[in-house]
Amino acid sequence: MPAYPEGHRQLDRGLLQRDLEAKARLADYAVTQLCFESSPLLDWLRRQREGGLALPVYAGIPGVIAHARLLSVALRIGLGPSTRALGRQRGLLGRLLRPAVYRPEGLARGLVPSLEEPGGFAGLHVYSFNQVGATRAWLEALCATHCASQAAASALSSPADSGAGIVKPVGRY
């Protein structure tokens, strides 16, 4: 089930919350919209847990992608808060305009503690934007560094799927 920590440009936050609560009774898990900062994700999850949401929730993060393409996607799907966050990062807006690659190491580091906590994120949902090879390599390196076993790598999307993957943490980081 989709979840919107940063809201949706066409939907009222109250409506989004009511829909989330109604769908939670029928869903097995939730996946958040794409976000670039850990704090809005963590704050939203805390509020949802305090409100009684018990479903596993996967944090939606971008995979490895060219900065310019990432900015284009973010603007097209209406990620205002996240897009502004990218611009606030030191010199990032300038780097977005030249051919360079975004890797979500900082974002992942901000979310890792939540993966260990009861009621924290169940894992990461990685939006690869069809950059499956580069994103998978990044995820495998992340797992080699942070996962207790390589079993998490098997939870990644195969190259034949849509390109998005869910990484489920295995053991402690």
Secondary structure, 3 states (H helix, E strand, C coil): CEECCCCECCECHHHHHHHHHHHHCCCCCEEEEECCCHHHHHHHHHHHHHCCCCCCEEEEEECCEEHHHHHHHHHHCCCHHHHHHHHHCCCHHHHHCCCCEECCHHHHHHHHHHHHCCCCCCEEEEECCCCHHHHHHHHHHHHHHHCCCHHHHHHCCCCCCCCEEEECCCCCC
